[in-house]
Amino acid sequence: MSILTGTPNVLGVRHRPFDHGRWRFALWWQWAIRVVAPLGALLIEGWPALVGALLVQEGGLWLARRWISPCYARLATNVFLGAYGLRVAIVLPTHYLHKLANGNGALYRDDYTNDLVGEWLVRIAHGDVPTAIFSGHQYLLSSVYTYALMGIYAIFGYTPLLPKLLNVSLAGLCAVLTFEIARRVFNLRVGIVCALGMAFLPSLIVWSVATLKETLVLFASLLALRVLQFLSEASRHNPRVWDALVALLGLVLLLLDVRGSSAFLFVALLAFFVIGRSHLRLRAWQMGLAGVCVTGLLVGGVLVARERISNRPLTASLEDLALQIRHRRAQEANGAASQLRSLTDVPSLSDSPLPSQAEAASDTAPFSMTSDVLDPLGYALLAPTPWQAQSTQEQAASAEMLVWDLLLLGSLFAWRAAPRQVLFFAGLVAYGLANWLVLAAVEGNVGNLLRHRLMLDPILLILGVAGLDWLWRRLRAELPDQQRGYAHYERGPQRL
């Protein structure tokens, strides 16, 4: 736990007088959430749900206080309980209403399938012979998340509310981790705004209130980033470095199962930090020559491997890569309907072309820089747009994109915000760019894009808020003296 915290600098800090009224109010709303959530679970699914809800809630709160600097423990408590309470207020009534309709309270089709396969695995383990996993669901057997659901149902019985509450708790921890990362890279103000964004932005809420693995992936990614942040500034003689490396290894193995691309990105980031912190210092021409040599070796190895497996000329490499990406995005667009649409909005096989036909049509189209390179990059970052919306839910998602577009604009100025950890800031930018390229290469469906773009959202939130904070301070500094004079009255008279 200690590798995620640091010793706060409390010298020279002036503490405000103790406000008993404010303290009583803080205790009131915190205890209200901590009491209402388990009672709601008890009313909906009985005593096993109550016990599980208490374990998830209090365990998440304990971790939130341990994974942050001690002087910010009260703030971490407020952030965690705020994010947790909002999501619980959504989960309890929606789960009860949907449980009356489908029996398990699922909100989406993937939510329903995950819950169903987890329950079936418990039945199979208990020797229920007639139970079998359908061929269309067997791909879930390769994910550790499915067996986590099985473990929950084996311990607490069939309580489909508990996986949702677990995701809700992980979402609260994601807000706390984002606050700590942003605070250490930039400042406290940026950290607080990022925590509020992680807690209350709709696109970060909608997937955390269902039985989906995306919140687990986001939590593991943010925790890995926090460990890498510690490694980027810790002394090599620090005994906690080996603890951090072991924790990072466990997180990479988990991500290798639930999101393989993220695991490789974190291995690359670790190598980047090792090289960046090495004592070997090269001149500019030496660094350039080394970069050319490494690039030549990598490109040469790829070309040699390609010569052994393909007879097409080397000039067609870019077109071959574009065709593979186009084929993957055509499969995604035609084989999976948006998770934001209801079943009535999904076209049937009788009135839509088969996926194989759509993929064949995409393969025969000529290569185009606009449609094969620029469009996927823009789609991964800017979709959904209002003219692409096909339902009320997608229109609401496109309206929220105005906030993310503003953050995208602000992220262009993040480097001007004087990051305190320059090496980690560079790695954070590289991680965001790599996630963007991965999304552009594989996503062709709006619903799945919004789910998988969760990996990019905290990075864009941190960089965007930092850039907007710099712009705000820059504009305030350029205000006329008459407008800036109000700050004197806000601070009160100065002592002579």
C-alpha positions as CSV (number, residue, x, y, z in Angstrom):
1,M,0.0,0.0,0.0
2,S,2.8,2.4,0.9
3,I,4.1,2.5,-2.7
4,L,1.0,4.6,-3.7
5,T,1.4,7.2,-1.0
6,G,4.0,9.8,-0.2
7,T,5.0,12.0,2.7
8,P,3.0,15.3,2.5
9,N,4.6,18.6,2.8
10,V,2.7,20.3,5.6
11,L,5.3,23.0,6.5
12,G,3.8,26.5,6.5
13,V,0.2,25.3,6.0
14,R,-2.4,27.5,7.8
15,H,-5.3,25.4,9.0
16,R,-8.8,26.8,9.1
17,P,-10.7,27.0,12.4
18,F,-12.6,23.8,13.1
19,D,-16.2,24.1,11.8
20,H,-18.5,21.9,13.8
21,G,-21.5,22.5,11.5
22,R,-19.6,21.6,8.4
23,W,-18.1,18.5,10.1
24,R,-21.6,17.3,11.2
25,F,-22.9,17.7,7.7
26,A,-20.0,15.8,6.2
27,L,-20.5,13.0,8.6
28,W,-24.3,13.0,7.9
29,W,-24.1,12.5,4.1
30,Q,-21.2,10.0,4.3
31,W,-23.0,7.8,6.9
32,A,-26.3,8.1,4.9
33,I,-24.6,6.6,1.9
34,R,-22.8,3.9,3.9
35,V,-26.1,2.9,5.5
36,V,-28.6,3.2,2.6
37,A,-26.6,1.2,0.1
38,P,-26.4,-2.0,2.2
39,L,-30.0,-1.7,3.3
40,G,-31.1,-1.3,-0.4
41,A,-29.2,-4.5,-1.2
42,L,-30.9,-6.2,1.7
43,L,-34.3,-5.2,0.5
44,I,-33.7,-6.3,-3.1
45,E,-31.7,-9.6,-2.7
46,G,-31.6,-10.5,1.0
47,W,-28.9,-11.1,3.6
48,P,-26.1,-12.4,1.2
49,A,-26.4,-9.1,-0.8
50,L,-26.2,-7.1,2.5
51,V,-22.9,-8.9,3.5
52,G,-21.4,-8.6,0.1
53,A,-22.4,-4.9,-0.2
54,L,-20.7,-4.1,3.2
55,L,-17.5,-5.9,2.1
56,V,-17.4,-4.1,-1.2
57,Q,-18.2,-0.7,0.2
58,E,-16.0,-0.7,3.3
59,G,-13.2,-2.4,1.5
60,G,-13.2,0.2,-1.3
61,L,-13.3,3.0,1.3
62,W,-10.4,1.5,3.2
63,L,-8.3,1.3,0.0
64,A,-9.2,4.8,-1.1
65,R,-7.8,6.1,2.2
66,R,-4.7,4.0,2.0
67,W,-3.8,4.7,-1.6
68,I,-3.5,8.5,-1.1
69,S,-1.3,10.8,0.9
70,P,-2.5,11.1,4.5
71,C,-3.3,14.8,4.3
72,Y,-5.8,14.1,1.6
73,A,-7.5,11.2,3.2
74,R,-10.7,13.2,4.0
75,L,-10.8,14.4,0.4
76,A,-10.4,10.9,-0.9
77,T,-13.2,9.7,1.4
78,N,-15.5,12.4,-0.1
79,V,-14.5,11.6,-3.7
80,F,-15.0,7.8,-3.2
81,L,-18.4,8.1,-1.4
82,G,-19.6,10.8,-3.9
83,A,-18.9,8.5,-6.9
84,Y,-20.1,5.4,-5.0
85,G,-23.3,7.0,-3.8
86,L,-24.3,8.4,-7.2
87,R,-23.9,5.1,-8.8
88,V,-25.7,3.2,-6.0
89,A,-28.6,5.6,-6.5
90,I,-28.7,4.5,-10.1
91,V,-28.0,0.8,-9.6
92,L,-30.6,-0.1,-6.9
93,P,-33.8,1.2,-8.7
94,T,-32.7,0.1,-12.2
95,H,-31.7,-3.3,-11.0
96,Y,-35.0,-3.8,-9.3
97,L,-37.1,-2.7,-12.3
98,H,-35.1,-4.8,-14.8
99,K,-35.1,-7.8,-12.5
100,L,-38.9,-7.8,-12.8
101,A,-38.5,-7.9,-16.6
102,N,-35.6,-10.3,-17.2
103,G,-34.9,-12.0,-13.9
104,N,-31.4,-10.8,-13.3
105,G,-31.6,-7.0,-13.6
106,A,-29.3,-6.8,-16.6
107,L,-29.2,-3.4,-18.4
108,Y,-27.4,-4.6,-21.7
109,R,-27.2,-7.7,-23.7
110,D,-23.5,-8.3,-22.7
111,D,-24.5,-7.6,-19.1
112,Y,-27.1,-10.3,-19.3
113,T,-24.7,-12.8,-21.0
114,N,-22.0,-12.3,-18.4
115,D,-24.4,-12.9,-15.6
116,L,-25.9,-16.0,-17.3
117,V,-22.6,-17.7,-18.0
118,G,-21.4,-17.0,-14.4
119,E,-24.5,-18.6,-13.0
120,W,-24.2,-21.6,-15.4
121,L,-20.6,-22.2,-14.3
122,V,-21.7,-22.5,-10.7
123,R,-24.4,-25.0,-11.7
124,I,-21.9,-27.0,-13.7
125,A,-19.5,-27.0,-10.7
126,H,-22.3,-28.3,-8.5
127,G,-22.9,-31.2,-10.9
128,D,-26.0,-30.0,-12.7
129,V,-25.5,-32.1,-15.8
130,P,-28.3,-30.7,-18.0
131,T,-26.6,-27.3,-17.9
132,A,-24.2,-26.5,-20.8
133,I,-22.6,-23.4,-22.2
134,F,-23.9,-22.4,-25.6
135,S,-21.3,-22.3,-28.4
136,G,-22.0,-18.6,-28.9
137,H,-21.0,-17.9,-25.3
138,Q,-18.0,-20.1,-24.9
139,Y,-15.6,-17.3,-25.7
140,L,-16.4,-15.9,-22.3
141,L,-14.7,-19.0,-20.7
142,S,-11.3,-17.5,-21.6
143,S,-11.8,-14.4,-19.4
144,V,-11.0,-14.2,-15.7
145,Y,-13.9,-11.8,-15.3
146,T,-16.3,-14.7,-15.9
147,Y,-14.7,-16.8,-13.2
148,A,-14.8,-13.8,-10.8
149,L,-18.6,-13.8,-11.3
150,M,-18.6,-17.5,-10.7
151,G,-16.7,-17.0,-7.5
152,I,-19.2,-14.3,-6.3
153,Y,-22.2,-16.5,-7.0
154,A,-20.5,-19.6,-5.4
155,I,-19.8,-17.7,-2.2
156,F,-22.9,-15.5,-1.8
157,G,-25.4,-17.5,-3.9
158,Y,-27.1,-16.1,-7.0
159,T,-27.0,-12.3,-6.2
160,P,-26.6,-10.5,-9.5
161,L,-26.6,-7.1,-7.7
162,L,-23.2,-7.8,-6.1
163,P,-21.1,-7.6,-9.4
164,K,-22.7,-4.3,-10.1
165,L,-21.8,-3.0,-6.6
166,L,-18.3,-4.3,-7.1
167,N,-18.0,-2.3,-10.3
168,V,-19.5,0.8,-8.5
169,S,-16.8,0.5,-5.8
170,L,-14.1,0.1,-8.5
171,A,-15.4,3.2,-10.2
172,G,-15.0,5.2,-6.9
173,L,-11.4,3.9,-6.6
174,C,-10.8,5.0,-10.2
175,A,-11.8,8.6,-9.3
176,V,-9.4,8.5,-6.3
177,L,-6.5,7.2,-8.4
178,T,-7.1,9.8,-11.1
179,F,-7.1,12.5,-8.4
180,E,-3.8,11.3,-7.0
181,I,-2.1,10.9,-10.5
182,A,-3.3,14.4,-11.6
183,R,-2.3,16.0,-8.3
184,R,1.2,14.7,-8.4
185,V,1.8,15.6,-12.1
186,F,0.2,19.1,-12.0
187,N,-1.5,20.5,-8.9
188,L,-4.3,20.0,-6.4
189,R,-6.8,22.1,-8.4
190,V,-6.3,19.9,-11.5
191,G,-6.6,16.8,-9.3
192,I,-9.9,17.8,-7.8
193,V,-11.5,18.7,-11.1
194,C,-10.4,15.4,-12.6
195,A,-11.8,13.5,-9.6
196,L,-15.2,15.3,-10.1
197,G,-15.1,14.4,-13.8
198,M,-14.4,10.7,-13.1
199,A,-17.2,10.7,-10.6
200,F,-20.0,12.5,-12.4
201,L,-19.5,12.4,-16.2
202,P,-22.3,10.2,-17.7
203,S,-20.0,8.2,-20.1
204,L,-18.0,7.1,-17.1
205,I,-21.1,6.2,-15.2
206,V,-23.1,4.2,-17.8
207,W,-20.7,1.2,-18.0
208,S,-19.9,1.1,-14.2
209,V,-23.5,0.3,-13.2
210,A,-23.6,-3.0,-15.2
211,T,-22.0,-6.4,-15.0
212,L,-19.3,-5.6,-17.5
213,K,-15.5,-5.9,-17.3
214,E,-14.7,-2.4,-18.6
215,T,-14.6,-0.9,-15.1
216,L,-12.2,-3.6,-13.9
217,V,-10.0,-2.9,-16.9
218,L,-10.0,0.8,-16.2
219,F,-9.2,0.3,-12.5
220,A,-6.3,-2.0,-13.4
221,S,-5.0,0.5,-15.9
222,L,-5.1,3.4,-13.6
223,L,-3.5,1.4,-10.8
224,A,-0.7,0.4,-13.2
225,L,-0.3,4.0,-14.1
226,R,0.0,5.0,-10.5
227,V,2.6,2.3,-9.9
228,L,4.6,3.5,-12.9
229,Q,4.3,7.0,-11.6
230,F,6.0,5.9,-8.4
231,L,8.7,4.1,-10.3
232,S,9.4,7.1,-12.5
233,E,10.6,9.2,-9.5
234,A,11.6,6.6,-6.8
235,S,15.2,6.1,-6.0
236,R,16.6,2.8,-7.2
237,H,17.8,2.1,-3.6
238,N,14.2,2.5,-2.3
239,P,13.1,-1.0,-0.9
240,R,9.6,-0.4,-2.2
241,V,10.7,-0.5,-5.8
242,W,10.6,-4.3,-5.8
243,D,7.1,-4.3,-4.3
244,A,6.0,-1.9,-7.0
245,L,7.5,-4.2,-9.7
246,V,5.7,-7.2,-8.3
247,A,2.4,-5.3,-8.2
248,L,3.0,-4.1,-11.8
249,L,3.6,-7.7,-12.9
250,G,0.4,-8.8,-11.4
251,L,-1.5,-6.0,-13.0
252,V,0.1,-6.7,-16.4
253,L,-0.9,-10.4,-16.1
254,L,-4.5,-9.4,-15.3
255,L,-4.6,-6.9,-18.2
256,L,-3.1,-9.6,-20.5
257,D,-6.3,-11.6,-19.9
258,V,-8.9,-8.8,-20.0
259,R,-7.3,-6.3,-22.4
260,G,-4.1,-7.6,-24.1
261,S,-3.2,-4.3,-25.9
262,S,-3.1,-2.4,-22.5
263,A,-0.7,-5.0,-21.1
264,F,1.8,-4.5,-23.9
265,L,1.5,-0.7,-23.6
266,F,2.4,-0.9,-19.9
267,V,5.4,-3.1,-20.6
268,A,6.5,-0.5,-23.2
269,L,6.0,2.3,-20.7
270,L,8.1,0.5,-18.1
271,A,10.9,0.2,-20.7
272,F,10.5,3.9,-21.6
273,F,10.9,4.9,-17.9
274,V,13.9,2.6,-17.4
275,I,15.6,4.2,-20.4
276,G,14.6,7.7,-19.3
277,R,16.0,7.2,-15.8
278,S,19.3,5.5,-16.9
279,H,22.5,7.3,-16.1
280,L,23.7,7.0,-19.7
281,R,23.5,10.5,-21.2
282,L,24.0,10.8,-25.0
283,R,24.5,13.9,-27.0
284,A,21.9,14.9,-29.6
285,W,23.7,13.3,-32.6
286,Q,24.3,10.2,-30.6
287,M,20.7,9.9,-29.6
288,G,19.6,10.4,-33.2
289,L,22.0,7.8,-34.5
290,A,20.9,5.3,-31.8
291,G,17.3,6.0,-32.8
292,V,18.0,5.4,-36.5
293,C,19.8,2.1,-35.6
294,V,17.0,0.9,-33.4
295,T,14.3,1.9,-36.0
296,G,16.3,0.2,-38.7
297,L,16.6,-3.0,-36.8
298,L,12.9,-3.1,-36.0
299,V,11.8,-2.2,-39.5
300,G,14.3,-4.6,-41.0
301,G,13.1,-7.4,-38.8
302,V,9.5,-6.7,-39.8
303,L,10.4,-6.6,-43.5
304,V,12.4,-9.9,-43.3
305,A,9.4,-11.6,-41.5
306,R,7.0,-10.3,-44.1
307,E,9.2,-11.6,-47.0
308,R,9.0,-15.0,-45.5
309,I,5.2,-15.1,-45.2
310,S,4.0,-13.0,-48.2
311,N,4.9,-12.7,-51.9
312,R,3.5,-9.2,-52.3
313,P,5.9,-6.3,-53.0
314,L,7.1,-4.2,-50.1
315,T,5.4,-1.1,-51.6
316,A,2.1,-2.8,-50.8
317,S,2.7,-3.1,-47.1
318,L,0.8,0.0,-46.2
319,E,-2.2,-1.1,-48.3
320,D,-2.1,-4.6,-46.7
321,L,-2.2,-3.0,-43.2
322,A,-5.0,-0.7,-44.2
323,L,-7.0,-3.7,-45.6
324,Q,-6.5,-5.6,-42.3
325,I,-7.7,-2.6,-40.3
326,R,-10.6,-2.0,-42.6
327,H,-11.6,-5.7,-42.5
328,R,-11.6,-5.7,-38.7
329,R,-13.6,-2.5,-38.5
330,A,-16.2,-3.9,-41.0
331,Q,-16.6,-7.0,-38.8
332,E,-17.1,-4.8,-35.7
333,A,-19.6,-2.5,-37.4
334,N,-21.7,-5.3,-39.0
335,G,-21.3,-8.1,-36.5
336,A,-22.2,-6.2,-33.3
337,A,-24.9,-3.6,-32.8
338,S,-24.4,-0.6,-30.6
339,Q,-24.9,-1.4,-26.9
340,L,-26.6,2.0,-26.6
341,R,-29.5,0.8,-28.8
342,S,-32.5,-1.2,-27.8
343,L,-33.2,-4.6,-29.4
344,T,-35.9,-3.0,-31.6
345,D,-33.3,-0.7,-33.1
346,V,-31.1,-3.6,-34.2
347,P,-31.7,-4.7,-37.8
348,S,-32.4,-8.4,-38.4
349,L,-30.5,-10.6,-40.8
350,S,-33.4,-10.5,-43.2
351,D,-33.2,-6.7,-43.8
352,S,-29.4,-6.2,-43.6
353,P,-26.4,-7.7,-45.5
354,L,-24.6,-10.6,-43.9
355,P,-21.3,-9.6,-42.2
356,S,-19.3,-11.7,-44.7
357,Q,-20.8,-9.7,-47.6
358,A,-20.0,-6.4,-45.9
359,E,-16.5,-7.5,-45.2
360,A,-16.0,-8.7,-48.8
361,A,-17.2,-5.3,-50.1
362,S,-14.7,-3.5,-47.8
363,D,-11.9,-5.7,-49.0
364,T,-12.5,-5.0,-52.7
365,A,-12.6,-1.2,-52.2
366,P,-9.5,0.6,-53.3
367,F,-7.1,2.1,-50.7
368,S,-7.9,5.7,-49.7
369,M,-5.9,7.9,-47.3
370,T,-9.1,9.6,-46.2
371,S,-11.3,6.6,-45.6
372,D,-8.6,4.2,-44.4
373,V,-6.5,6.5,-42.3
374,L,-8.1,9.8,-41.4
375,D,-11.6,8.6,-40.9
376,P,-10.7,5.9,-38.4
377,L,-8.5,8.3,-36.4
378,G,-11.3,10.9,-36.3
379,Y,-13.9,8.3,-35.5
380,A,-12.0,6.9,-32.6
381,L,-11.5,10.3,-31.0
382,L,-14.7,12.3,-31.9
383,A,-17.5,9.8,-32.3
384,P,-20.4,9.8,-31.7
385,T,-21.4,13.0,-33.5
386,P,-25.0,14.3,-33.7
387,W,-25.4,13.3,-37.4
388,Q,-24.3,9.7,-36.6
389,A,-26.9,9.3,-33.8
390,Q,-29.5,6.6,-34.5
391,S,-31.3,6.7,-31.1
392,T,-32.1,9.0,-28.2
393,Q,-29.3,7.4,-26.2
394,E,-26.7,8.1,-28.9
395,Q,-27.9,11.7,-29.2
396,A,-27.3,12.1,-25.5
397,A,-23.8,10.6,-25.9
398,S,-23.1,13.0,-28.8
399,A,-24.2,16.0,-26.6
400,E,-21.6,15.0,-23.9
401,M,-18.9,14.9,-26.6
402,L,-18.9,18.7,-26.4
403,V,-17.2,18.4,-23.0
404,W,-14.7,15.9,-24.4
405,D,-14.0,18.2,-27.4
406,L,-13.3,21.0,-25.0
407,L,-10.9,18.7,-23.0
408,L,-9.3,17.7,-26.3
409,L,-8.6,21.3,-27.1
410,G,-7.3,21.9,-23.6
411,S,-4.9,18.9,-23.8
412,L,-3.0,20.7,-26.5
413,F,-1.8,23.2,-23.9
414,A,-1.1,20.6,-21.1
415,W,2.7,20.9,-21.7
416,R,2.4,24.6,-20.8
417,A,1.0,23.8,-17.4
418,A,4.5,23.1,-16.0
419,P,4.2,19.4,-15.1
420,R,6.2,18.5,-12.0
421,Q,7.0,15.0,-13.3
422,V,8.2,15.6,-16.8
423,L,9.2,12.0,-17.5
424,F,5.9,10.6,-16.4
425,F,4.0,13.3,-18.3
426,A,5.8,12.2,-21.5
427,G,4.8,8.6,-20.8
428,L,1.2,9.7,-20.0
429,V,1.0,11.4,-23.4
430,A,2.5,8.4,-25.2
431,Y,0.0,6.1,-23.4
432,G,-2.9,8.2,-24.6
433,L,-1.7,8.4,-28.2
434,A,-1.1,4.6,-28.2
435,N,-4.7,4.0,-27.0
436,W,-6.0,6.3,-29.6
437,L,-4.2,4.4,-32.4
438,V,-5.5,1.0,-31.0
439,L,-9.1,2.3,-31.0
440,A,-8.7,3.6,-34.5
441,A,-7.5,0.2,-35.7
442,V,-10.2,-2.0,-34.2
443,E,-13.3,0.0,-33.4
444,G,-16.1,0.4,-36.0
445,N,-19.1,0.3,-33.6
446,V,-20.4,3.2,-31.5
447,G,-21.4,1.3,-28.5
448,N,-18.2,-0.7,-28.2
449,L,-16.1,2.4,-29.0
450,L,-17.6,4.2,-26.0
451,R,-16.9,1.1,-23.8
452,H,-13.3,0.7,-24.9
453,R,-12.6,4.4,-25.0
454,L,-12.7,4.3,-21.2
455,M,-9.0,3.7,-21.3
456,L,-8.5,7.0,-23.0
457,D,-11.0,9.1,-21.0
458,P,-8.9,9.6,-17.8
459,I,-5.8,10.6,-19.8
460,L,-7.8,13.1,-21.8
461,L,-9.4,14.3,-18.6
462,I,-6.1,14.9,-16.9
463,L,-4.3,16.6,-19.8
464,G,-7.4,18.6,-20.8
465,V,-8.1,19.9,-17.3
466,A,-4.4,20.8,-16.9
467,G,-4.4,22.7,-20.2
468,L,-7.6,24.5,-19.4
469,D,-6.3,25.4,-16.0
470,W,-3.2,27.0,-17.6
471,L,-5.4,28.9,-20.1
472,W,-7.6,30.2,-17.2
473,R,-4.6,31.4,-15.2
474,R,-3.1,33.0,-18.3
475,L,-6.4,34.8,-19.1
476,R,-6.7,36.0,-15.5
477,A,-3.2,37.4,-15.6
478,E,-4.1,39.4,-18.7
479,L,-7.3,40.9,-17.3
480,P,-7.3,44.7,-16.8
481,D,-6.3,46.0,-13.4
482,Q,-9.8,47.1,-12.7
483,Q,-11.2,43.5,-13.0
484,R,-8.3,41.9,-11.2
485,G,-8.8,44.4,-8.3
486,Y,-11.8,42.4,-7.0
487,A,-9.3,39.8,-5.8
488,H,-8.1,42.4,-3.2
489,Y,-11.6,42.7,-1.7
490,E,-12.0,38.9,-1.7
491,R,-8.8,38.5,0.3
492,G,-9.7,41.4,2.7
493,P,-7.4,44.2,3.9
494,Q,-3.7,43.5,4.2
495,R,-1.7,44.2,7.3
496,L,0.8,47.0,7.2
